[in-house]
Amino acid sequence: MQKSTTGQSHAKIIFFGEHSVVYGQPAICLPISKIKTVVSIKSSSEGQQVSSRYFTGFLSEMPESQTGIQLLIKTILTELNQEKTPFGLTITSEIPAERGMGSSAATAVAIVRAFFHFFKQPLSHTELLRLADVSEQYIHGNPSGLDAATVSSQTPIWFVRGRRPQAIPIKQNTFLVIADTGIMGQTGLAVQHVKSQLASDPQAEAAIESLGKYAKQARHCLAIGDSKKLGLLMNHSQTILSKLGVSHPTLDLFANLSLSNGALGAKLTGGGMGGCLISLTPDKPSAEKVATVLEKHGAIHTWIEPLVTLNRKGDHHDHS
């Protein structure tokens, strides 16, 4: 009898604190539960096979670009004493790659969950994050752990590196528009750029501290429902991220278009230098207006999320 199981996870965005989170400042991250990654595993007699948008073939023949995933799968099989077990694994992801939405972490989390289901093993959240970190370390060098924590969470989280993430309350009826510029984000390059800024520019340290301060103020705004101030904090953060050199002309254009079409605030999300822009809007009609304007100006995809129900089903705005 052929057995088959799945594991899944979802996208994430950083609301506040990108880049500064690397230096011990807090970040606010939102799980985007409707943009999913699903991994299915079925028993097989044909060896160990993997199928994804990047590669289809035997586990042992995965290309160098897929080493993080290969390493993760081998680690799981070794820990569960299943090194020789044949299987067919399929990764299906709706999360665009290299856009700061947690694509690699979501894949890792879904793979871990799928294998533990497949082998009927219990899996604690701590163990899930430890294993997901195997590929994240390989892919990103020294990740903060923020992506894996958010793509495996059902609620918005407050994240400080080295501490346990905390769920945070949101009292907001505002809407978030996520717009994909279609430009690959360059997280590694952006992180290096900020690091060299910190080494050479005395003002960079103050910028990092301000980003942390805005995250703290934003947490308070979310709790009391102050969406106007929340929007201003997004704009202040975007100004600083631009000064640090991690924005992009398209992100700046999208931010200006959002603000001139009714958004309360707009900023890049994730590493920057491309990737996605997020805009905060007071209601659904404004969110739809902003999404439509951004698509007219080249956004290849937009999503609309009600802030207060981020861990429930949102609306998909898709003209692409």
Contacts in CASP RR format, 6 or more apart in sequence:
PFRMAT RR
TARGET T0000
AUTHOR 0000-0000-0000
METHOD contacts of the structure
MODEL  1
MQKSTTGQSHAKIIFFGEHSVVYGQPAICLPISKIKTVVSIKSSSEGQQV
SSRYFTGFLSEMPESQTGIQLLIKTILTELNQEKTPFGLTITSEIPAERG
MGSSAATAVAIVRAFFHFFKQPLSHTELLRLADVSEQYIHGNPSGLDAAT
VSSQTPIWFVRGRRPQAIPIKQNTFLVIADTGIMGQTGLAVQHVKSQLAS
DPQAEAAIESLGKYAKQARHCLAIGDSKKLGLLMNHSQTILSKLGVSHPT
LDLFANLSLSNGALGAKLTGGGMGGCLISLTPDKPSAEKVATVLEKHGAI
HTWIEPLVTLNRKGDHHDHS
2 42 0 8 1.000
2 43 0 8 1.000
3 42 0 8 1.000
3 43 0 8 1.000
3 118 0 8 1.000
4 40 0 8 1.000
4 41 0 8 1.000
4 42 0 8 1.000
4 43 0 8 1.000
5 40 0 8 1.000
5 41 0 8 1.000
5 42 0 8 1.000
5 114 0 8 1.000
5 117 0 8 1.000
5 118 0 8 1.000
6 38 0 8 1.000
6 39 0 8 1.000
6 40 0 8 1.000
6 41 0 8 1.000
6 114 0 8 1.000
6 117 0 8 1.000
7 38 0 8 1.000
7 39 0 8 1.000
7 40 0 8 1.000
7 110 0 8 1.000
7 111 0 8 1.000
7 113 0 8 1.000
7 114 0 8 1.000
7 117 0 8 1.000
8 36 0 8 1.000
8 37 0 8 1.000
8 38 0 8 1.000
8 39 0 8 1.000
8 110 0 8 1.000
8 113 0 8 1.000
9 36 0 8 1.000
9 37 0 8 1.000
9 105 0 8 1.000
9 106 0 8 1.000
9 107 0 8 1.000
9 109 0 8 1.000
9 110 0 8 1.000
9 113 0 8 1.000
9 151 0 8 1.000
9 152 0 8 1.000
10 31 0 8 1.000
10 32 0 8 1.000
10 33 0 8 1.000
10 34 0 8 1.000
10 35 0 8 1.000
10 36 0 8 1.000
10 37 0 8 1.000
10 95 0 8 1.000
10 106 0 8 1.000
10 151 0 8 1.000
11 31 0 8 1.000
11 32 0 8 1.000
11 35 0 8 1.000
11 36 0 8 1.000
11 37 0 8 1.000
11 94 0 8 1.000
11 95 0 8 1.000
11 101 0 8 1.000
11 102 0 8 1.000
11 103 0 8 1.000
11 106 0 8 1.000
11 151 0 8 1.000
12 29 0 8 1.000
12 30 0 8 1.000
12 31 0 8 1.000
12 32 0 8 1.000
12 101 0 8 1.000
12 102 0 8 1.000
12 105 0 8 1.000
12 106 0 8 1.000
12 147 0 8 1.000
12 150 0 8 1.000
12 151 0 8 1.000
13 29 0 8 1.000
13 30 0 8 1.000
13 32 0 8 1.000
13 100 0 8 1.000
13 101 0 8 1.000
13 178 0 8 1.000
13 269 0 8 1.000
13 270 0 8 1.000
13 276 0 8 1.000
13 278 0 8 1.000
14 21 0 8 1.000
14 27 0 8 1.000
14 28 0 8 1.000
14 29 0 8 1.000
14 100 0 8 1.000
14 146 0 8 1.000
14 269 0 8 1.000
14 270 0 8 1.000
15 27 0 8 1.000
15 28 0 8 1.000
15 29 0 8 1.000
15 30 0 8 1.000
15 156 0 8 1.000
15 218 0 8 1.000
15 269 0 8 1.000
15 278 0 8 1.000
16 27 0 8 1.000
16 28 0 8 1.000
16 211 0 8 1.000
16 212 0 8 1.000
16 214 0 8 1.000
16 215 0 8 1.000
16 218 0 8 1.000
16 233 0 8 1.000
16 234 0 8 1.000
16 237 0 8 1.000
17 25 0 8 1.000
17 26 0 8 1.000
17 27 0 8 1.000
17 28 0 8 1.000
17 211 0 8 1.000
17 212 0 8 1.000
17 214 0 8 1.000
17 215 0 8 1.000
17 237 0 8 1.000
18 27 0 8 1.000
18 211 0 8 1.000
18 241 0 8 1.000
18 268 0 8 1.000
18 269 0 8 1.000
18 270 0 8 1.000
18 271 0 8 1.000
18 272 0 8 1.000
19 190 0 8 1.000
19 191 0 8 1.000
19 194 0 8 1.000
19 208 0 8 1.000
19 211 0 8 1.000
19 241 0 8 1.000
19 244 0 8 1.000
19 246 0 8 1.000
19 271 0 8 1.000
20 27 0 8 1.000
20 208 0 8 1.000
20 209 0 8 1.000
20 211 0 8 1.000
20 212 0 8 1.000
20 215 0 8 1.000
21 27 0 8 1.000
21 144 0 8 1.000
21 146 0 8 1.000
21 159 0 8 1.000
21 160 0 8 1.000
21 161 0 8 1.000
22 144 0 8 1.000
22 161 0 8 1.000
22 191 0 8 1.000
22 194 0 8 1.000
23 198 0 8 1.000
23 208 0 8 1.000
24 160 0 8 1.000
24 161 0 8 1.000
25 160 0 8 1.000
25 208 0 8 1.000
25 209 0 8 1.000
25 211 0 8 1.000
25 212 0 8 1.000
25 215 0 8 1.000
26 158 0 8 1.000
26 159 0 8 1.000
26 160 0 8 1.000
26 212 0 8 1.000
26 215 0 8 1.000
26 216 0 8 1.000
26 219 0 8 1.000
27 146 0 8 1.000
27 158 0 8 1.000
27 159 0 8 1.000
27 160 0 8 1.000
27 215 0 8 1.000
28 156 0 8 1.000
28 157 0 8 1.000
28 158 0 8 1.000
28 159 0 8 1.000
28 168 0 8 1.000
28 215 0 8 1.000
28 218 0 8 1.000
28 219 0 8 1.000
28 222 0 8 1.000
29 146 0 8 1.000
29 149 0 8 1.000
29 150 0 8 1.000
29 153 0 8 1.000
29 156 0 8 1.000
29 157 0 8 1.000
29 159 0 8 1.000
30 150 0 8 1.000
30 156 0 8 1.000
30 176 0 8 1.000
30 305 0 8 1.000
30 310 0 8 1.000
31 150 0 8 1.000
31 151 0 8 1.000
31 153 0 8 1.000
31 154 0 8 1.000
31 155 0 8 1.000
31 156 0 8 1.000
31 157 0 8 1.000
31 310 0 8 1.000
31 311 0 8 1.000
32 101 0 8 1.000
32 178 0 8 1.000
32 303 0 8 1.000
32 305 0 8 1.000
32 310 0 8 1.000
33 154 0 8 1.000
33 310 0 8 1.000
33 311 0 8 1.000
33 312 0 8 1.000
33 313 0 8 1.000
34 303 0 8 1.000
34 305 0 8 1.000
34 313 0 8 1.000
34 314 0 8 1.000
34 316 0 8 1.000
35 94 0 8 1.000
35 95 0 8 1.000
35 101 0 8 1.000
35 303 0 8 1.000
36 93 0 8 1.000
36 94 0 8 1.000
36 95 0 8 1.000
37 91 0 8 1.000
37 92 0 8 1.000
37 93 0 8 1.000
37 94 0 8 1.000
37 95 0 8 1.000
37 103 0 8 1.000
37 106 0 8 1.000
37 107 0 8 1.000
37 109 0 8 1.000
37 110 0 8 1.000
37 151 0 8 1.000
38 91 0 8 1.000
38 92 0 8 1.000
38 93 0 8 1.000
38 110 0 8 1.000
39 89 0 8 1.000
39 90 0 8 1.000
39 91 0 8 1.000
39 92 0 8 1.000
39 107 0 8 1.000
39 110 0 8 1.000
39 111 0 8 1.000
39 113 0 8 1.000
39 114 0 8 1.000
40 89 0 8 1.000
40 90 0 8 1.000
40 92 0 8 1.000
40 114 0 8 1.000
41 87 0 8 1.000
41 88 0 8 1.000
41 89 0 8 1.000
41 90 0 8 1.000
41 114 0 8 1.000
41 115 0 8 1.000
41 117 0 8 1.000
41 118 0 8 1.000
42 87 0 8 1.000
42 88 0 8 1.000
43 86 0 8 1.000
43 87 0 8 1.000
43 88 0 8 1.000
44 86 0 8 1.000
44 87 0 8 1.000
44 88 0 8 1.000
45 86 0 8 1.000
46 86 0 8 1.000
46 88 0 8 1.000
47 58 0 8 1.000
47 86 0 8 1.000
47 87 0 8 1.000
47 88 0 8 1.000
48 58 0 8 1.000
48 59 0 8 1.000
48 60 0 8 1.000
48 73 0 8 1.000
48 85 0 8 1.000
48 86 0 8 1.000
48 87 0 8 1.000
48 88 0 8 1.000
48 89 0 8 1.000
49 56 0 8 1.000
49 57 0 8 1.000
49 58 0 8 1.000
49 59 0 8 1.000
49 87 0 8 1.000
49 88 0 8 1.000
49 89 0 8 1.000
50 56 0 8 1.000
50 57 0 8 1.000
50 58 0 8 1.000
50 59 0 8 1.000
50 62 0 8 1.000
50 69 0 8 1.000
50 73 0 8 1.000
50 88 0 8 1.000
50 89 0 8 1.000
50 90 0 8 1.000
50 91 0 8 1.000
51 57 0 8 1.000
51 88 0 8 1.000
51 89 0 8 1.000
51 90 0 8 1.000
51 91 0 8 1.000
52 66 0 8 1.000
52 69 0 8 1.000
52 90 0 8 1.000
52 91 0 8 1.000
52 93 0 8 1.000
52 107 0 8 1.000
53 91 0 8 1.000
53 93 0 8 1.000
54 63 0 8 1.000
54 65 0 8 1.000
54 66 0 8 1.000
55 62 0 8 1.000
55 63 0 8 1.000
55 66 0 8 1.000
59 70 0 8 1.000
59 73 0 8 1.000
59 74 0 8 1.000
62 69 0 8 1.000
62 70 0 8 1.000
67 138 0 8 1.000
68 134 0 8 1.000
68 135 0 8 1.000
68 138 0 8 1.000
68 139 0 8 1.000
69 107 0 8 1.000
69 108 0 8 1.000
69 111 0 8 1.000
69 135 0 8 1.000
71 134 0 8 1.000
71 135 0 8 1.000
71 138 0 8 1.000
72 108 0 8 1.000
72 111 0 8 1.000
72 112 0 8 1.000
72 131 0 8 1.000
72 132 0 8 1.000
72 134 0 8 1.000
72 135 0 8 1.000
73 89 0 8 1.000
73 111 0 8 1.000
73 115 0 8 1.000
74 83 0 8 1.000
75 131 0 8 1.000
75 134 0 8 1.000
76 111 0 8 1.000
76 112 0 8 1.000
76 115 0 8 1.000
76 116 0 8 1.000
76 131 0 8 1.000
77 83 0 8 1.000
77 85 0 8 1.000
77 115 0 8 1.000
79 131 0 8 1.000
80 115 0 8 1.000
80 116 0 8 1.000
80 119 0 8 1.000
80 121 0 8 1.000
82 119 0 8 1.000
87 118 0 8 1.000
89 111 0 8 1.000
89 114 0 8 1.000
91 107 0 8 1.000
91 110 0 8 1.000
91 111 0 8 1.000
93 103 0 8 1.000
93 106 0 8 1.000
93 107 0 8 1.000
95 101 0 8 1.000
95 102 0 8 1.000
95 103 0 8 1.000
95 106 0 8 1.000
96 103 0 8 1.000
96 180 0 8 1.000
96 182 0 8 1.000
96 301 0 8 1.000
97 103 0 8 1.000
97 104 0 8 1.000
97 184 0 8 1.000
98 184 0 8 1.000
98 185 0 8 1.000
98 186 0 8 1.000
98 187 0 8 1.000
98 275 0 8 1.000
99 180 0 8 1.000
99 182 0 8 1.000
99 184 0 8 1.000
99 185 0 8 1.000
99 274 0 8 1.000
99 275 0 8 1.000
99 276 0 8 1.000
100 185 0 8 1.000
100 187 0 8 1.000
100 269 0 8 1.000
100 270 0 8 1.000
100 271 0 8 1.000
100 272 0 8 1.000
100 275 0 8 1.000
100 276 0 8 1.000
101 178 0 8 1.000
101 276 0 8 1.000
102 147 0 8 1.000
102 150 0 8 1.000
102 151 0 8 1.000
104 135 0 8 1.000
104 136 0 8 1.000
104 139 0 8 1.000
104 140 0 8 1.000
104 147 0 8 1.000
105 132 0 8 1.000
105 136 0 8 1.000
105 143 0 8 1.000
105 145 0 8 1.000
105 147 0 8 1.000
105 148 0 8 1.000
105 150 0 8 1.000
105 151 0 8 1.000
106 147 0 8 1.000
106 151 0 8 1.000
107 135 0 8 1.000
108 131 0 8 1.000
108 132 0 8 1.000
108 133 0 8 1.000
108 134 0 8 1.000
108 135 0 8 1.000
108 136 0 8 1.000
108 148 0 8 1.000
109 128 0 8 1.000
109 132 0 8 1.000
109 148 0 8 1.000
109 151 0 8 1.000
109 152 0 8 1.000
112 123 0 8 1.000
112 128 0 8 1.000
112 131 0 8 1.000
112 132 0 8 1.000
113 123 0 8 1.000
113 128 0 8 1.000
116 122 0 8 1.000
116 123 0 8 1.000
125 152 0 8 1.000
128 152 0 8 1.000
129 145 0 8 1.000
129 148 0 8 1.000
129 149 0 8 1.000
129 152 0 8 1.000
132 148 0 8 1.000
132 152 0 8 1.000
133 143 0 8 1.000
133 145 0 8 1.000
133 148 0 8 1.000
136 143 0 8 1.000
136 145 0 8 1.000
136 147 0 8 1.000
136 148 0 8 1.000
137 143 0 8 1.000
140 187 0 8 1.000
140 188 0 8 1.000
144 159 0 8 1.000
144 161 0 8 1.000
145 159 0 8 1.000
145 161 0 8 1.000
146 159 0 8 1.000
146 161 0 8 1.000
149 157 0 8 1.000
149 159 0 8 1.000
149 165 0 8 1.000
150 157 0 8 1.000
150 159 0 8 1.000
150 165 0 8 1.000
153 165 0 8 1.000
153 167 0 8 1.000
154 311 0 8 1.000
155 167 0 8 1.000
155 168 0 8 1.000
155 310 0 8 1.000
155 311 0 8 1.000
156 167 0 8 1.000
156 168 0 8 1.000
156 170 0 8 1.000
156 222 0 8 1.000
156 310 0 8 1.000
156 311 0 8 1.000
157 165 0 8 1.000
157 166 0 8 1.000
157 167 0 8 1.000
157 168 0 8 1.000
158 165 0 8 1.000
158 166 0 8 1.000
158 167 0 8 1.000
158 168 0 8 1.000
158 219 0 8 1.000
159 165 0 8 1.000
168 219 0 8 1.000
168 222 0 8 1.000
168 223 0 8 1.000
169 222 0 8 1.000
169 223 0 8 1.000
170 222 0 8 1.000
170 223 0 8 1.000
170 225 0 8 1.000
170 307 0 8 1.000
170 308 0 8 1.000
170 310 0 8 1.000
171 222 0 8 1.000
171 223 0 8 1.000
171 224 0 8 1.000
171 225 0 8 1.000
171 308 0 8 1.000
172 222 0 8 1.000
172 225 0 8 1.000
172 227 0 8 1.000
172 230 0 8 1.000
172 307 0 8 1.000
172 308 0 8 1.000
173 283 0 8 1.000
173 306 0 8 1.000
173 307 0 8 1.000
173 308 0 8 1.000
174 227 0 8 1.000
174 230 0 8 1.000
174 264 0 8 1.000
174 280 0 8 1.000
174 281 0 8 1.000
174 282 0 8 1.000
174 283 0 8 1.000
174 306 0 8 1.000
174 307 0 8 1.000
174 308 0 8 1.000
175 280 0 8 1.000
175 281 0 8 1.000
175 282 0 8 1.000
175 283 0 8 1.000
175 284 0 8 1.000
175 286 0 8 1.000
175 287 0 8 1.000
175 304 0 8 1.000
175 305 0 8 1.000
175 306 0 8 1.000
175 307 0 8 1.000
176 278 0 8 1.000
176 279 0 8 1.000
176 280 0 8 1.000
176 281 0 8 1.000
176 287 0 8 1.000
176 304 0 8 1.000
176 305 0 8 1.000
176 306 0 8 1.000
176 307 0 8 1.000
177 258 0 8 1.000
177 263 0 8 1.000
177 278 0 8 1.000
177 279 0 8 1.000
177 281 0 8 1.000
177 287 0 8 1.000
177 290 0 8 1.000
177 291 0 8 1.000
177 294 0 8 1.000
177 302 0 8 1.000
177 303 0 8 1.000
177 304 0 8 1.000
177 317 0 8 1.000
178 269 0 8 1.000
178 276 0 8 1.000
178 277 0 8 1.000
178 278 0 8 1.000
178 302 0 8 1.000
178 303 0 8 1.000
178 304 0 8 1.000
178 305 0 8 1.000
179 254 0 8 1.000
179 276 0 8 1.000
179 277 0 8 1.000
179 278 0 8 1.000
179 279 0 8 1.000
179 291 0 8 1.000
179 294 0 8 1.000
179 295 0 8 1.000
179 299 0 8 1.000
179 301 0 8 1.000
179 302 0 8 1.000
180 275 0 8 1.000
180 276 0 8 1.000
180 299 0 8 1.000
180 300 0 8 1.000
180 301 0 8 1.000
180 302 0 8 1.000
181 248 0 8 1.000
181 250 0 8 1.000
181 251 0 8 1.000
181 254 0 8 1.000
181 274 0 8 1.000
181 275 0 8 1.000
181 276 0 8 1.000
181 277 0 8 1.000
181 298 0 8 1.000
181 299 0 8 1.000
181 300 0 8 1.000
182 274 0 8 1.000
182 275 0 8 1.000
182 299 0 8 1.000
182 300 0 8 1.000
182 301 0 8 1.000
183 248 0 8 1.000
183 250 0 8 1.000
183 274 0 8 1.000
183 275 0 8 1.000
184 274 0 8 1.000
184 275 0 8 1.000
185 271 0 8 1.000
185 272 0 8 1.000
185 273 0 8 1.000
185 274 0 8 1.000
185 275 0 8 1.000
186 271 0 8 1.000
186 272 0 8 1.000
186 273 0 8 1.000
186 274 0 8 1.000
187 270 0 8 1.000
187 271 0 8 1.000
187 272 0 8 1.000
188 271 0 8 1.000
189 273 0 8 1.000
190 245 0 8 1.000
190 246 0 8 1.000
190 271 0 8 1.000
190 272 0 8 1.000
190 273 0 8 1.000
191 271 0 8 1.000
193 244 0 8 1.000
193 245 0 8 1.000
193 246 0 8 1.000
193 273 0 8 1.000
194 204 0 8 1.000
194 208 0 8 1.000
194 244 0 8 1.000
194 246 0 8 1.000
197 204 0 8 1.000
197 244 0 8 1.000
197 245 0 8 1.000
198 204 0 8 1.000
198 205 0 8 1.000
198 208 0 8 1.000
204 244 0 8 1.000
207 240 0 8 1.000
207 243 0 8 1.000
207 244 0 8 1.000
210 236 0 8 1.000
210 240 0 8 1.000
211 237 0 8 1.000
211 240 0 8 1.000
211 241 0 8 1.000
214 233 0 8 1.000
214 236 0 8 1.000
214 237 0 8 1.000
217 229 0 8 1.000
217 233 0 8 1.000
218 230 0 8 1.000
218 233 0 8 1.000
218 234 0 8 1.000
220 226 0 8 1.000
221 227 0 8 1.000
221 229 0 8 1.000
221 230 0 8 1.000
221 233 0 8 1.000
222 230 0 8 1.000
222 307 0 8 1.000
227 264 0 8 1.000
227 280 0 8 1.000
227 282 0 8 1.000
228 264 0 8 1.000
230 264 0 8 1.000
230 265 0 8 1.000
230 280 0 8 1.000
231 264 0 8 1.000
231 265 0 8 1.000
231 280 0 8 1.000
232 264 0 8 1.000
232 265 0 8 1.000
234 264 0 8 1.000
234 265 0 8 1.000
234 266 0 8 1.000
234 267 0 8 1.000
234 278 0 8 1.000
234 280 0 8 1.000
235 255 0 8 1.000
235 259 0 8 1.000
235 265 0 8 1.000
235 266 0 8 1.000
235 267 0 8 1.000
237 267 0 8 1.000
238 247 0 8 1.000
238 255 0 8 1.000
238 266 0 8 1.000
238 267 0 8 1.000
238 268 0 8 1.000
241 247 0 8 1.000
241 267 0 8 1.000
241 268 0 8 1.000
241 272 0 8 1.000
242 252 0 8 1.000
246 268 0 8 1.000
246 271 0 8 1.000
246 272 0 8 1.000
246 273 0 8 1.000
247 268 0 8 1.000
247 272 0 8 1.000
247 273 0 8 1.000
248 268 0 8 1.000
248 272 0 8 1.000
248 273 0 8 1.000
248 274 0 8 1.000
248 275 0 8 1.000
250 274 0 8 1.000
251 268 0 8 1.000
251 272 0 8 1.000
251 274 0 8 1.000
251 275 0 8 1.000
251 277 0 8 1.000
253 297 0 8 1.000
254 266 0 8 1.000
254 277 0 8 1.000
254 279 0 8 1.000
254 294 0 8 1.000
254 297 0 8 1.000
254 299 0 8 1.000
255 265 0 8 1.000
255 266 0 8 1.000
255 267 0 8 1.000
255 268 0 8 1.000
255 277 0 8 1.000
255 279 0 8 1.000
257 290 0 8 1.000
257 293 0 8 1.000
257 294 0 8 1.000
257 297 0 8 1.000
258 265 0 8 1.000
258 266 0 8 1.000
258 277 0 8 1.000
258 279 0 8 1.000
258 290 0 8 1.000
258 293 0 8 1.000
258 294 0 8 1.000
259 265 0 8 1.000
259 266 0 8 1.000
261 286 0 8 1.000
261 289 0 8 1.000
261 290 0 8 1.000
261 293 0 8 1.000
262 281 0 8 1.000
262 282 0 8 1.000
262 286 0 8 1.000
262 289 0 8 1.000
262 290 0 8 1.000
263 279 0 8 1.000
263 280 0 8 1.000
263 281 0 8 1.000
263 286 0 8 1.000
263 290 0 8 1.000
264 280 0 8 1.000
264 281 0 8 1.000
264 282 0 8 1.000
265 279 0 8 1.000
265 280 0 8 1.000
266 277 0 8 1.000
266 278 0 8 1.000
266 279 0 8 1.000
266 280 0 8 1.000
267 277 0 8 1.000
267 278 0 8 1.000
268 274 0 8 1.000
268 275 0 8 1.000
268 276 0 8 1.000
268 277 0 8 1.000
268 278 0 8 1.000
269 275 0 8 1.000
269 276 0 8 1.000
269 277 0 8 1.000
269 278 0 8 1.000
270 276 0 8 1.000
277 294 0 8 1.000
279 287 0 8 1.000
279 290 0 8 1.000
279 294 0 8 1.000
280 307 0 8 1.000
281 287 0 8 1.000
281 289 0 8 1.000
281 290 0 8 1.000
284 304 0 8 1.000
284 306 0 8 1.000
284 315 0 8 1.000
287 304 0 8 1.000
287 317 0 8 1.000
288 304 0 8 1.000
288 317 0 8 1.000
291 299 0 8 1.000
291 302 0 8 1.000
291 304 0 8 1.000
291 317 0 8 1.000
292 319 0 8 1.000
294 302 0 8 1.000
295 302 0 8 1.000
295 319 0 8 1.000
295 320 0 8 1.000
300 320 0 8 1.000
301 318 0 8 1.000
301 320 0 8 1.000
302 317 0 8 1.000
302 318 0 8 1.000
302 319 0 8 1.000
303 316 0 8 1.000
303 317 0 8 1.000
303 318 0 8 1.000
304 314 0 8 1.000
304 315 0 8 1.000
304 316 0 8 1.000
304 317 0 8 1.000
305 314 0 8 1.000
305 315 0 8 1.000
306 314 0 8 1.000
306 315 0 8 1.000
END
